[in-house]
């Protein structure tokens, strides 16, 4: 829902991780290794919806064809 979108957007934007990413030792950062910022974190979460179309086919396809292997929310 919208609450989790906001919550995860803030977590990833401010600290670079969500609970699952934190458990796996992963972080979301800019190419400068700085946090992405709350607004970009929110946009990233909203665009996750686009990646999930057709059982993640859109996200997987974008990862396969983009030069830096990025999904829609990371471009």
N, CA, C and O atoms as a Tripos MOL2 file, in Angstrom:
@<TRIPOS>MOLECULE
protein
  300   299    75     0     0
PROTEIN
NO_CHARGES

@<TRIPOS>ATOM
      1 N           0.8100   -1.1860    0.0000 N.3       1 UNK1
      2 CA          0.0000    0.0000    0.0000 C.3       1 UNK1
      3 C           0.8520    1.2480    0.0000 C.2       1 UNK1
      4 O           2.0770    1.1860   -0.1020 O.2       1 UNK1
      5 N           0.1970    2.3630    0.1140 N.am      2 UNK2
      6 CA          0.9070    3.6430    0.0720 C.3       2 UNK2
      7 C           1.7920    3.8470    1.2990 C.2       2 UNK2
      8 O           2.8310    4.5000    1.2030 O.2       2 UNK2
      9 N           1.3950    3.2960    2.4560 N.am      3 UNK3
     10 CA          2.2350    3.4360    3.6530 C.3       3 UNK3
     11 C           3.5820    2.7590    3.4550 C.2       3 UNK3
     12 O           4.6180    3.3250    3.8030 O.2       3 UNK3
     13 N           3.5760    1.5500    2.8980 N.am      4 UNK4
     14 CA          4.8480    0.8480    2.6900 C.3       4 UNK4
     15 C           5.6830    1.5350    1.6060 C.2       4 UNK4
     16 O           6.9120    1.5270    1.6750 O.2       4 UNK4
     17 N           5.0310    2.1220    0.6190 N.am      5 UNK5
     18 CA          5.7590    2.8620   -0.4060 C.3       5 UNK5
     19 C           6.5130    4.0220    0.2270 C.2       5 UNK5
     20 O           7.6880    4.2430   -0.0650 O.2       5 UNK5
     21 N           5.8330    4.7580    1.0920 N.am      6 UNK6
     22 CA          6.4670    5.8850    1.7720 C.3       6 UNK6
     23 C           7.5670    5.3920    2.7050 C.2       6 UNK6
     24 O           8.6780    5.9210    2.6970 O.2       6 UNK6
     25 N           7.2590    4.3830    3.5050 N.am      7 UNK7
     26 CA          8.2230    3.8690    4.4730 C.3       7 UNK7
     27 C           9.4880    3.3450    3.7920 C.2       7 UNK7
     28 O          10.6000    3.7030    4.1800 O.2       7 UNK7
     29 N           9.3150    2.5020    2.7840 N.am      8 UNK8
     30 CA         10.4770    1.9550    2.0820 C.3       8 UNK8
     31 C          11.2050    3.0470    1.3080 C.2       8 UNK8
     32 O          12.4320    3.0190    1.2130 O.2       8 UNK8
     33 N          10.4670    4.0110    0.7520 N.am      9 UNK9
     34 CA         11.0980    5.1230    0.0470 C.3       9 UNK9
     35 C          11.9890    5.9390    0.9680 C.2       9 UNK9
     36 O          13.0860    6.3420    0.5830 O.2       9 UNK9
     37 N          11.5130    6.1840    2.1910 N.am     10 UNK10
     38 CA         12.3110    6.9310    3.1650 C.3      10 UNK10
     39 C          13.5280    6.1230    3.5850 C.2      10 UNK10
     40 O          14.6400    6.6500    3.6190 O.2      10 UNK10
     41 N          13.3280    4.8460    3.9070 N.am     11 UNK11
     42 CA         14.4570    4.0000    4.3260 C.3      11 UNK11
     43 C          15.5400    3.9500    3.2550 C.2      11 UNK11
     44 O          16.7150    4.1860    3.5340 O.2      11 UNK11
     45 N          15.1250    3.6370    2.0130 N.am     12 UNK12
     46 CA         16.1170    3.5250    0.9390 C.3      12 UNK12
     47 C          16.7200    4.8820    0.6000 C.2      12 UNK12
     48 O          17.9140    4.9820    0.3210 O.2      12 UNK12
     49 N          15.9050    5.9140    0.6250 N.am     13 UNK13
     50 CA         16.4000    7.2430    0.2830 C.3      13 UNK13
     51 C          17.3570    7.8050    1.3060 C.2      13 UNK13
     52 O          18.3610    8.4240    0.9550 O.2      13 UNK13
     53 N          17.0550    7.5930    2.5550 N.am     14 UNK14
     54 CA         17.8760    8.1890    3.6150 C.3      14 UNK14
     55 C          19.0670    7.3250    4.0200 C.2      14 UNK14
     56 O          20.1780    7.8260    4.1920 O.2      14 UNK14
     57 N          18.8250    6.0250    4.1700 N.am     15 UNK15
     58 CA         19.8910    5.1410    4.6610 C.3      15 UNK15
     59 C          20.3840    4.1260    3.6280 C.2      15 UNK15
     60 O          21.4030    3.4670    3.8380 O.2      15 UNK15
     61 N          19.6600    4.0030    2.5160 N.am     16 UNK16
     62 CA         20.1000    3.1080    1.4590 C.3      16 UNK16
     63 C          19.6760    1.6630    1.6150 C.2      16 UNK16
     64 O          20.1550    0.8020    0.8770 O.2      16 UNK16
     65 N          18.7900    1.3720    2.5560 N.am     17 UNK17
     66 CA         18.3710   -0.0140    2.7310 C.3      17 UNK17
     67 C          16.9230   -0.1010    3.1920 C.2      17 UNK17
     68 O          16.3790    0.8300    3.7850 O.2      17 UNK17
     69 N          16.3260   -1.2290    2.9070 N.am     18 UNK18
     70 CA         15.0320   -1.6230    3.4570 C.3      18 UNK18
     71 C          15.3300   -2.8300    4.3390 C.2      18 UNK18
     72 O          16.4570   -3.3240    4.3120 O.2      18 UNK18
     73 N          14.3800   -3.3210    5.1120 N.am     19 UNK19
     74 CA         14.6940   -4.4680    5.9810 C.3      19 UNK19
     75 C          15.2980   -5.6660    5.2430 C.2      19 UNK19
     76 O          16.2700   -6.2560    5.7140 O.2      19 UNK19
     77 N          14.7360   -6.0220    4.1040 N.am     20 UNK20
     78 CA         15.2710   -7.1590    3.3520 C.3      20 UNK20
     79 C          16.6660   -6.9000    2.8180 C.2      20 UNK20
     80 O          17.5310   -7.7750    2.8780 O.2      20 UNK20
     81 N          16.8890   -5.7050    2.2990 N.am     21 UNK21
     82 CA         18.2230   -5.3570    1.7970 C.3      21 UNK21
     83 C          19.2340   -5.3380    2.9480 C.2      21 UNK21
     84 O          20.3710   -5.7820    2.7930 O.2      21 UNK21
     85 N          18.8050   -4.8180    4.0990 N.am     22 UNK22
     86 CA         19.6850   -4.7860    5.2590 C.3      22 UNK22
     87 C          20.1040   -6.1830    5.6940 C.2      22 UNK22
     88 O          21.2670   -6.4130    6.0220 O.2      22 UNK22
     89 N          19.1570   -7.1110    5.6950 N.am     23 UNK23
     90 CA         19.4740   -8.4950    6.0660 C.3      23 UNK23
     91 C          20.4460   -9.1450    5.0930 C.2      23 UNK23
     92 O          21.2550   -9.9910    5.4760 O.2      23 UNK23
     93 N          20.3580   -8.7400    3.8290 N.am     24 UNK24
     94 CA         21.2360   -9.3150    2.7950 C.3      24 UNK24
     95 C          22.5290   -8.5250    2.6170 C.2      24 UNK24
     96 O          23.3840   -8.9040    1.8170 O.2      24 UNK24
     97 N          22.6720   -7.4330    3.3540 N.am     25 UNK25
     98 CA         23.8830   -6.6220    3.2260 C.3      25 UNK25
     99 C          23.9050   -5.7780    1.9620 C.2      25 UNK25
    100 O          24.9790   -5.4150    1.4840 O.2      25 UNK25
    101 N          22.7230   -5.4560    1.4050 N.am     26 UNK26
    102 CA         22.6440   -4.6610    0.1840 C.3      26 UNK26
    103 C          22.2530   -3.2280    0.5050 C.2      26 UNK26
    104 O          21.5690   -2.9710    1.4960 O.2      26 UNK26
    105 N          22.6870   -2.3000   -0.3310 N.am     27 UNK27
    106 CA         22.3130   -0.8980   -0.1780 C.3      27 UNK27
    107 C          21.9630   -0.3070   -1.5300 C.2      27 UNK27
    108 O          22.4780   -0.7400   -2.5610 O.2      27 UNK27
    109 N          21.0850    0.6850   -1.5200 N.am     28 UNK28
    110 CA         20.7260    1.4390   -2.7110 C.3      28 UNK28
    111 C          21.4480    2.7720   -2.6140 C.2      28 UNK28
    112 O          21.1760    3.5610   -1.7090 O.2      28 UNK28
    113 N          22.3640    3.0310   -3.5350 N.am     29 UNK29
    114 CA         23.1580    4.2520   -3.4970 C.3      29 UNK29
    115 C          23.3100    4.8410   -4.8940 C.2      29 UNK29
    116 O          23.0590    4.1720   -5.8960 O.2      29 UNK29
    117 N          23.7200    6.0880   -4.9420 N.am     30 UNK30
    118 CA         24.0500    6.7380   -6.2180 C.3      30 UNK30
    119 C          25.4020    6.2160   -6.6970 C.2      30 UNK30
    120 O          26.0760    5.4770   -5.9790 O.2      30 UNK30
    121 N          25.7830    6.5860   -7.8700 N.am     31 UNK31
    122 CA         27.0850    6.1620   -8.3830 C.3      31 UNK31
    123 C          28.2260    6.7400   -7.5540 C.2      31 UNK31
    124 O          29.3550    6.2550   -7.6280 O.2      31 UNK31
    125 N          27.9370    7.7770   -6.7630 N.am     32 UNK32
    126 CA         28.9360    8.3760   -5.8770 C.3      32 UNK32
    127 C          28.9690    7.6720   -4.5210 C.2      32 UNK32
    128 O          29.7110    8.0790   -3.6270 O.2      32 UNK32
    129 N          28.1700    6.6210   -4.3670 N.am     33 UNK33
    130 CA         28.0240    5.8360   -3.1370 C.3      33 UNK33
    131 C          27.3290    6.6000   -2.0110 C.2      33 UNK33
    132 O          27.3670    6.1780   -0.8550 O.2      33 UNK33
    133 N          26.6960    7.7170   -2.3490 N.am     34 UNK34
    134 CA         25.8950    8.4860   -1.4000 C.3      34 UNK34
    135 C          24.4530    7.9710   -1.4330 C.2      34 UNK34
    136 O          24.0370    7.3810   -2.4300 O.2      34 UNK34
    137 N          23.6880    8.1840   -0.3640 N.am     35 UNK35
    138 CA         22.2720    7.8030   -0.3860 C.3      35 UNK35
    139 C          21.5360    8.4940   -1.5300 C.2      35 UNK35
    140 O          21.9310    9.5770   -1.9610 O.2      35 UNK35
    141 N          20.4720    7.8720   -2.0200 N.am     36 UNK36
    142 CA         19.7640    8.4000   -3.1830 C.3      36 UNK36
    143 C          18.8380    9.5630   -2.8500 C.2      36 UNK36
    144 O          18.4180   10.2820   -3.7560 O.2      36 UNK36
    145 N          18.5110    9.7660   -1.5960 N.am     37 UNK37
    146 CA         17.6050   10.8410   -1.2000 C.3      37 UNK37
    147 C          16.1700   10.3400   -1.1270 C.2      37 UNK37
    148 O          15.7800    9.4240   -1.8520 O.2      37 UNK37
    149 N          15.4030   10.9430   -0.2580 N.am     38 UNK38
    150 CA         14.0380   10.4760    0.0010 C.3      38 UNK38
    151 C          13.1590   10.5660   -1.2420 C.2      38 UNK38
    152 O          12.4160    9.6240   -1.5200 O.2      38 UNK38
    153 N          13.2140   11.6600   -1.9980 N.am     39 UNK39
    154 CA         12.3600   11.7980   -3.1840 C.3      39 UNK39
    155 C          12.6710   10.7120   -4.2050 C.2      39 UNK39
    156 O          11.7510   10.1090   -4.7590 O.2      39 UNK39
    157 N          13.9270   10.4550   -4.4610 N.am     40 UNK40
    158 CA         14.2830    9.3860   -5.4050 C.3      40 UNK40
    159 C          13.9040    8.0230   -4.8530 C.2      40 UNK40
    160 O          13.5360    7.1250   -5.6100 O.2      40 UNK40
    161 N          13.9920    7.8630   -3.5460 N.am     41 UNK41
    162 CA         13.5650    6.6200   -2.9220 C.3      41 UNK41
    163 C          12.0830    6.3770   -3.1370 C.2      41 UNK41
    164 O          11.6680    5.2530   -3.4220 O.2      41 UNK41
    165 N          11.2830    7.4300   -3.0010 N.am     42 UNK42
    166 CA          9.8350    7.3290   -3.2360 C.3      42 UNK42
    167 C           9.5460    6.9940   -4.6980 C.2      42 UNK42
    168 O           8.7400    6.1120   -4.9930 O.2      42 UNK42
    169 N          10.2050    7.6980   -5.5990 N.am     43 UNK43
    170 CA         10.0000    7.4470   -7.0380 C.3      43 UNK43
    171 C          10.3970    6.0190   -7.3690 C.2      43 UNK43
    172 O           9.7110    5.3420   -8.1360 O.2      43 UNK43
    173 N          11.4900    5.5630   -6.8010 N.am     44 UNK44
    174 CA         11.9610    4.1960   -7.0240 C.3      44 UNK44
    175 C          10.8990    3.1820   -6.5900 C.2      44 UNK44
    176 O          10.6570    2.1970   -7.2870 O.2      44 UNK44
    177 N          10.2780    3.4220   -5.4580 N.am     45 UNK45
    178 CA          9.2400    2.5170   -4.9580 C.3      45 UNK45
    179 C           7.9940    2.5540   -5.8410 C.2      45 UNK45
    180 O           7.3850    1.5150   -6.0970 O.2      45 UNK45
    181 N           7.6150    3.7320   -6.3030 N.am     46 UNK46
    182 CA          6.4450    3.8510   -7.1710 C.3      46 UNK46
    183 C           6.6890    3.1320   -8.4910 C.2      46 UNK46
    184 O           5.7930    2.4620   -9.0050 O.2      46 UNK46
    185 N           7.8850    3.2640   -9.0420 N.am     47 UNK47
    186 CA          8.2050    2.6220  -10.3220 C.3      47 UNK47
    187 C           8.3500    1.1130  -10.1950 C.2      47 UNK47
    188 O           8.3730    0.4090  -11.2040 O.2      47 UNK47
    189 N           8.4480    0.6110   -8.9820 N.am     48 UNK48
    190 CA          8.4950   -0.8320   -8.7730 C.3      48 UNK48
    191 C           7.2430   -1.4980   -9.3350 C.2      48 UNK48
    192 O           7.2880   -2.6460   -9.7760 O.2      48 UNK48
    193 N           6.1300   -0.7770   -9.3180 N.am     49 UNK49
    194 CA          4.8810   -1.3000   -9.8830 C.3      49 UNK49
    195 C           5.0750   -1.6370  -11.3590 C.2      49 UNK49
    196 O           4.6130   -2.6800  -11.8220 O.2      49 UNK49
    197 N           5.7600   -0.7590  -12.1050 N.am     50 UNK50
    198 CA          6.0100   -1.0090  -13.5260 C.3      50 UNK50
    199 C           6.8780   -2.2250  -13.7630 C.2      50 UNK50
    200 O           6.6960   -2.9420  -14.7470 O.2      50 UNK50
    201 N           7.8200   -2.4610  -12.8660 N.am     51 UNK51
    202 CA          8.7110   -3.6180  -13.0020 C.3      51 UNK51
    203 C           7.9780   -4.9390  -12.7990 C.2      51 UNK51
    204 O           8.4010   -5.9740  -13.3150 O.2      51 UNK51
    205 N           6.8900   -4.9060  -12.0560 N.am     52 UNK52
    206 CA          6.1950   -6.1530  -11.7260 C.3      52 UNK52
    207 C           5.1720   -6.5820  -12.7700 C.2      52 UNK52
    208 O           4.5910   -7.6600  -12.6440 O.2      52 UNK52
    209 N           4.9390   -5.7790  -13.7830 N.am     53 UNK53
    210 CA          3.9760   -6.1590  -14.8230 C.3      53 UNK53
    211 C           4.3640   -7.4950  -15.4490 C.2      53 UNK53
    212 O           5.5400   -7.7800  -15.6770 O.2      53 UNK53
    213 N           3.3520   -8.2960  -15.7160 N.am     54 UNK54
    214 CA          3.5350   -9.6020  -16.3580 C.3      54 UNK54
    215 C           4.5360  -10.4700  -15.6080 C.2      54 UNK54
    216 O           5.4510  -11.0330  -16.2090 O.2      54 UNK54
    217 N           4.3610  -10.5780  -14.2890 N.am     55 UNK55
    218 CA          5.2340  -11.4090  -13.4520 C.3      55 UNK55
    219 C           6.7040  -11.0180  -13.5790 C.2      55 UNK55
    220 O           7.5670  -11.8750  -13.7700 O.2      55 UNK55
    221 N           6.9750   -9.7510  -13.4730 N.am     56 UNK56
    222 CA          8.3330   -9.1760  -13.4920 C.3      56 UNK56
    223 C           9.0190   -9.2350  -14.8560 C.2      56 UNK56
    224 O          10.2220   -8.9940  -14.9450 O.2      56 UNK56
    225 N           8.2840   -9.5480  -15.9080 N.am     57 UNK57
    226 CA          8.8800   -9.6020  -17.2440 C.3      57 UNK57
    227 C           9.4490   -8.2290  -17.6230 C.2      57 UNK57
    228 O          10.5320   -8.1510  -18.2040 O.2      57 UNK57
    229 N           8.7360   -7.1550  -17.3010 N.am     58 UNK58
    230 CA          9.2100   -5.8150  -17.6400 C.3      58 UNK58
    231 C          10.5260   -5.5180  -16.9240 C.2      58 UNK58
    232 O          11.4810   -5.0510  -17.5450 O.2      58 UNK58
    233 N          10.5760   -5.7850  -15.6290 N.am     59 UNK59
    234 CA         11.8070   -5.5360  -14.8700 C.3      59 UNK59
    235 C          12.9760   -6.3570  -15.3570 C.2      59 UNK59
    236 O          14.0810   -5.8380  -15.5120 O.2      59 UNK59
    237 N          12.7440   -7.6310  -15.5990 N.am     60 UNK60
    238 CA         13.8130   -8.5130  -16.0770 C.3      60 UNK60
    239 C          14.2770   -8.0900  -17.4680 C.2      60 UNK60
    240 O          15.4740   -8.1080  -17.7580 O.2      60 UNK60
    241 N          13.3370   -7.7120  -18.3230 N.am     61 UNK61
    242 CA         13.7030   -7.2750  -19.6740 C.3      61 UNK61
    243 C          14.5530   -6.0080  -19.6230 C.2      61 UNK61
    244 O          15.5500   -5.8950  -20.3360 O.2      61 UNK61
    245 N          14.1560   -5.0590  -18.7780 N.am     62 UNK62
    246 CA         14.9480   -3.8300  -18.6690 C.3      62 UNK62
    247 C          16.3430   -4.1090  -18.1330 C.2      62 UNK62
    248 O          17.3160   -3.5210  -18.6030 O.2      62 UNK62
    249 N          16.4480   -4.9880  -17.1670 N.am     63 UNK63
    250 CA         17.7680   -5.3510  -16.6360 C.3      63 UNK63
    251 C          18.6220   -5.9720  -17.7460 C.2      63 UNK63
    252 O          19.8250   -5.7220  -17.8230 O.2      63 UNK63
    253 N          17.9960   -6.7760  -18.5950 N.am     64 UNK64
    254 CA         18.7260   -7.4550  -19.6720 C.3      64 UNK64
    255 C          19.2020   -6.4940  -20.7620 C.2      64 UNK64
    256 O          20.2510   -6.7200  -21.3650 O.2      64 UNK64
    257 N          18.4420   -5.4240  -21.0210 N.am     65 UNK65
    258 CA         18.7900   -4.5700  -22.1660 C.3      65 UNK65
    259 C          19.4750   -3.2590  -21.7960 C.2      65 UNK65
    260 O          19.9860   -2.5730  -22.6820 O.2      65 UNK65
    261 N          19.5030   -2.8920  -20.5210 N.am     66 UNK66
    262 CA         20.1660   -1.6370  -20.1570 C.3      66 UNK66
    263 C          21.6510   -1.8780  -19.9050 C.2      66 UNK66
    264 O          22.0500   -2.9420  -19.4320 O.2      66 UNK66
    265 N          22.4370   -0.9030  -20.2190 N.am     67 UNK67
    266 CA         23.8860   -1.0360  -20.1100 C.3      67 UNK67
    267 C          24.4000   -1.3140  -18.7060 C.2      67 UNK67
    268 O          25.4070   -2.0020  -18.5350 O.2      67 UNK67
    269 N          23.7140   -0.7830  -17.7020 N.am     68 UNK68
    270 CA         24.1490   -0.9830  -16.3190 C.3      68 UNK68
    271 C          23.2770   -1.9950  -15.5850 C.2      68 UNK68
    272 O          23.3010   -2.0630  -14.3560 O.2      68 UNK68
    273 N          22.5040   -2.7860  -16.3390 N.am     69 UNK69
    274 CA         21.6180   -3.8000  -15.7760 C.3      69 UNK69
    275 C          20.7000   -3.2070  -14.7010 C.2      69 UNK69
    276 O          20.6900   -3.6660  -13.5590 O.2      69 UNK69
    277 N          19.9330   -2.1850  -15.0810 N.am     70 UNK70
    278 CA         19.0540   -1.4860  -14.1520 C.3      70 UNK70
    279 C          17.5970   -1.7330  -14.4620 C.2      70 UNK70
    280 O          17.2030   -1.8410  -15.6230 O.2      70 UNK70
    281 N          16.7890   -1.8220  -13.3970 N.am     71 UNK71
    282 CA         15.3480   -1.8980  -13.5720 C.3      71 UNK71
    283 C          14.7950   -0.4960  -13.7210 C.2      71 UNK71
    284 O          15.5300    0.4820  -13.5780 O.2      71 UNK71
    285 N          13.5090   -0.3870  -14.0050 N.am     72 UNK72
    286 CA         12.9000    0.9130  -14.2650 C.3      72 UNK72
    287 C          13.1570    1.9320  -13.1510 C.2      72 UNK72
    288 O          13.4850    3.0840  -13.4360 O.2      72 UNK72
    289 N          13.0130    1.5260  -11.8980 N.am     73 UNK73
    290 CA         13.2140    2.4380  -10.7880 C.3      73 UNK73
    291 C          14.6440    2.8710  -10.5740 C.2      73 UNK73
    292 O          14.8970    3.8070   -9.8160 O.2      73 UNK73
    293 N          15.5860    2.2130  -11.2230 N.am     74 UNK74
    294 CA         16.9930    2.5510  -11.0520 C.3      74 UNK74
    295 C          17.5630    3.3960  -12.1830 C.2      74 UNK74
    296 O          18.6660    3.9320  -12.0780 O.2      74 UNK74
    297 N          16.8070    3.5060  -13.2530 N.am     75 UNK75
    298 CA         17.2900    4.2600  -14.4230 C.3      75 UNK75
    299 C          17.2250    5.7540  -14.1410 C.2      75 UNK75
    300 O          17.5860    6.5610  -14.9970 O.2      75 UNK75
@<TRIPOS>BOND
     1     1     2 1
     2     2     3 1
     3     3     4 2
     4     3     5 am
     5     5     6 1
     6     6     7 1
     7     7     8 2
     8     7     9 am
     9     9    10 1
    10    10    11 1
    11    11    12 2
    12    11    13 am
    13    13    14 1
    14    14    15 1
    15    15    16 2
    16    15    17 am
    17    17    18 1
    18    18    19 1
    19    19    20 2
    20    19    21 am
    21    21    22 1
    22    22    23 1
    23    23    24 2
    24    23    25 am
    25    25    26 1
    26    26    27 1
    27    27    28 2
    28    27    29 am
    29    29    30 1
    30    30    31 1
    31    31    32 2
    32    31    33 am
    33    33    34 1
    34    34    35 1
    35    35    36 2
    36    35    37 am
    37    37    38 1
    38    38    39 1
    39    39    40 2
    40    39    41 am
    41    41    42 1
    42    42    43 1
    43    43    44 2
    44    43    45 am
    45    45    46 1
    46    46    47 1
    47    47    48 2
    48    47    49 am
    49    49    50 1
    50    50    51 1
    51    51    52 2
    52    51    53 am
    53    53    54 1
    54    54    55 1
    55    55    56 2
    56    55    57 am
    57    57    58 1
    58    58    59 1
    59    59    60 2
    60    59    61 am
    61    61    62 1
    62    62    63 1
    63    63    64 2
    64    63    65 am
    65    65    66 1
    66    66    67 1
    67    67    68 2
    68    67    69 am
    69    69    70 1
    70    70    71 1
    71    71    72 2
    72    71    73 am
    73    73    74 1
    74    74    75 1
    75    75    76 2
    76    75    77 am
    77    77    78 1
    78    78    79 1
    79    79    80 2
    80    79    81 am
    81    81    82 1
    82    82    83 1
    83    83    84 2
    84    83    85 am
    85    85    86 1
    86    86    87 1
    87    87    88 2
    88    87    89 am
    89    89    90 1
    90    90    91 1
    91    91    92 2
    92    91    93 am
    93    93    94 1
    94    94    95 1
    95    95    96 2
    96    95    97 am
    97    97    98 1
    98    98    99 1
    99    99   100 2
   100    99   101 am
   101   101   102 1
   102   102   103 1
   103   103   104 2
   104   103   105 am
   105   105   106 1
   106   106   107 1
   107   107   108 2
   108   107   109 am
   109   109   110 1
   110   110   111 1
   111   111   112 2
   112   111   113 am
   113   113   114 1
   114   114   115 1
   115   115   116 2
   116   115   117 am
   117   117   118 1
   118   118   119 1
   119   119   120 2
   120   119   121 am
   121   121   122 1
   122   122   123 1
   123   123   124 2
   124   123   125 am
   125   125   126 1
   126   126   127 1
   127   127   128 2
   128   127   129 am
   129   129   130 1
   130   130   131 1
   131   131   132 2
   132   131   133 am
   133   133   134 1
   134   134   135 1
   135   135   136 2
   136   135   137 am
   137   137   138 1
   138   138   139 1
   139   139   140 2
   140   139   141 am
   141   141   142 1
   142   142   143 1
   143   143   144 2
   144   143   145 am
   145   145   146 1
   146   146   147 1
   147   147   148 2
   148   147   149 am
   149   149   150 1
   150   150   151 1
   151   151   152 2
   152   151   153 am
   153   153   154 1
   154   154   155 1
   155   155   156 2
   156   155   157 am
   157   157   158 1
   158   158   159 1
   159   159   160 2
   160   159   161 am
   161   161   162 1
   162   162   163 1
   163   163   164 2
   164   163   165 am
   165   165   166 1
   166   166   167 1
   167   167   168 2
   168   167   169 am
   169   169   170 1
   170   170   171 1
   171   171   172 2
   172   171   173 am
   173   173   174 1
   174   174   175 1
   175   175   176 2
   176   175   177 am
   177   177   178 1
   178   178   179 1
   179   179   180 2
   180   179   181 am
   181   181   182 1
   182   182   183 1
   183   183   184 2
   184   183   185 am
   185   185   186 1
   186   186   187 1
   187   187   188 2
   188   187   189 am
   189   189   190 1
   190   190   191 1
   191   191   192 2
   192   191   193 am
   193   193   194 1
   194   194   195 1
   195   195   196 2
   196   195   197 am
   197   197   198 1
   198   198   199 1
   199   199   200 2
   200   199   201 am
   201   201   202 1
   202   202   203 1
   203   203   204 2
   204   203   205 am
   205   205   206 1
   206   206   207 1
   207   207   208 2
   208   207   209 am
   209   209   210 1
   210   210   211 1
   211   211   212 2
   212   211   213 am
   213   213   214 1
   214   214   215 1
   215   215   216 2
   216   215   217 am
   217   217   218 1
   218   218   219 1
   219   219   220 2
   220   219   221 am
   221   221   222 1
   222   222   223 1
   223   223   224 2
   224   223   225 am
   225   225   226 1
   226   226   227 1
   227   227   228 2
   228   227   229 am
   229   229   230 1
   230   230   231 1
   231   231   232 2
   232   231   233 am
   233   233   234 1
   234   234   235 1
   235   235   236 2
   236   235   237 am
   237   237   238 1
   238   238   239 1
   239   239   240 2
   240   239   241 am
   241   241   242 1
   242   242   243 1
   243   243   244 2
   244   243   245 am
   245   245   246 1
   246   246   247 1
   247   247   248 2
   248   247   249 am
   249   249   250 1
   250   250   251 1
   251   251   252 2
   252   251   253 am
   253   253   254 1
   254   254   255 1
   255   255   256 2
   256   255   257 am
   257   257   258 1
   258   258   259 1
   259   259   260 2
   260   259   261 am
   261   261   262 1
   262   262   263 1
   263   263   264 2
   264   263   265 am
   265   265   266 1
   266   266   267 1
   267   267   268 2
   268   267   269 am
   269   269   270 1
   270   270   271 1
   271   271   272 2
   272   271   273 am
   273   273   274 1
   274   274   275 1
   275   275   276 2
   276   275   277 am
   277   277   278 1
   278   278   279 1
   279   279   280 2
   280   279   281 am
   281   281   282 1
   282   282   283 1
   283   283   284 2
   284   283   285 am
   285   285   286 1
   286   286   287 1
   287   287   288 2
   288   287   289 am
   289   289   290 1
   290   290   291 1
   291   291   292 2
   292   291   293 am
   293   293   294 1
   294   294   295 1
   295   295   296 2
   296   295   297 am
   297   297   298 1
   298   298   299 1
   299   299   300 2
@<TRIPOS>SUBSTRUCTURE
     1 UNK1         2 RESIDUE 1 A UNK
     2 UNK2         6 RESIDUE 1 A UNK
     3 UNK3        10 RESIDUE 1 A UNK
     4 UNK4        14 RESIDUE 1 A UNK
     5 UNK5        18 RESIDUE 1 A UNK
     6 UNK6        22 RESIDUE 1 A UNK
     7 UNK7        26 RESIDUE 1 A UNK
     8 UNK8        30 RESIDUE 1 A UNK
     9 UNK9        34 RESIDUE 1 A UNK
    10 UNK10       38 RESIDUE 1 A UNK
    11 UNK11       42 RESIDUE 1 A UNK
    12 UNK12       46 RESIDUE 1 A UNK
    13 UNK13       50 RESIDUE 1 A UNK
    14 UNK14       54 RESIDUE 1 A UNK
    15 UNK15       58 RESIDUE 1 A UNK
    16 UNK16       62 RESIDUE 1 A UNK
    17 UNK17       66 RESIDUE 1 A UNK
    18 UNK18       70 RESIDUE 1 A UNK
    19 UNK19       74 RESIDUE 1 A UNK
    20 UNK20       78 RESIDUE 1 A UNK
    21 UNK21       82 RESIDUE 1 A UNK
    22 UNK22       86 RESIDUE 1 A UNK
    23 UNK23       90 RESIDUE 1 A UNK
    24 UNK24       94 RESIDUE 1 A UNK
    25 UNK25       98 RESIDUE 1 A UNK
    26 UNK26      102 RESIDUE 1 A UNK
    27 UNK27      106 RESIDUE 1 A UNK
    28 UNK28      110 RESIDUE 1 A UNK
    29 UNK29      114 RESIDUE 1 A UNK
    30 UNK30      118 RESIDUE 1 A UNK
    31 UNK31      122 RESIDUE 1 A UNK
    32 UNK32      126 RESIDUE 1 A UNK
    33 UNK33      130 RESIDUE 1 A UNK
    34 UNK34      134 RESIDUE 1 A UNK
    35 UNK35      138 RESIDUE 1 A UNK
    36 UNK36      142 RESIDUE 1 A UNK
    37 UNK37      146 RESIDUE 1 A UNK
    38 UNK38      150 RESIDUE 1 A UNK
    39 UNK39      154 RESIDUE 1 A UNK
    40 UNK40      158 RESIDUE 1 A UNK
    41 UNK41      162 RESIDUE 1 A UNK
    42 UNK42      166 RESIDUE 1 A UNK
    43 UNK43      170 RESIDUE 1 A UNK
    44 UNK44      174 RESIDUE 1 A UNK
    45 UNK45      178 RESIDUE 1 A UNK
    46 UNK46      182 RESIDUE 1 A UNK
    47 UNK47      186 RESIDUE 1 A UNK
    48 UNK48      190 RESIDUE 1 A UNK
    49 UNK49      194 RESIDUE 1 A UNK
    50 UNK50      198 RESIDUE 1 A UNK
    51 UNK51      202 RESIDUE 1 A UNK
    52 UNK52      206 RESIDUE 1 A UNK
    53 UNK53      210 RESIDUE 1 A UNK
    54 UNK54      214 RESIDUE 1 A UNK
    55 UNK55      218 RESIDUE 1 A UNK
    56 UNK56      222 RESIDUE 1 A UNK
    57 UNK57      226 RESIDUE 1 A UNK
    58 UNK58      230 RESIDUE 1 A UNK
    59 UNK59      234 RESIDUE 1 A UNK
    60 UNK60      238 RESIDUE 1 A UNK
    61 UNK61      242 RESIDUE 1 A UNK
    62 UNK62      246 RESIDUE 1 A UNK
    63 UNK63      250 RESIDUE 1 A UNK
    64 UNK64      254 RESIDUE 1 A UNK
    65 UNK65      258 RESIDUE 1 A UNK
    66 UNK66      262 RESIDUE 1 A UNK
    67 UNK67      266 RESIDUE 1 A UNK
    68 UNK68      270 RESIDUE 1 A UNK
    69 UNK69      274 RESIDUE 1 A UNK
    70 UNK70      278 RESIDUE 1 A UNK
    71 UNK71      282 RESIDUE 1 A UNK
    72 UNK72      286 RESIDUE 1 A UNK
    73 UNK73      290 RESIDUE 1 A UNK
    74 UNK74      294 RESIDUE 1 A UNK
    75 UNK75      298 RESIDUE 1 A UNK
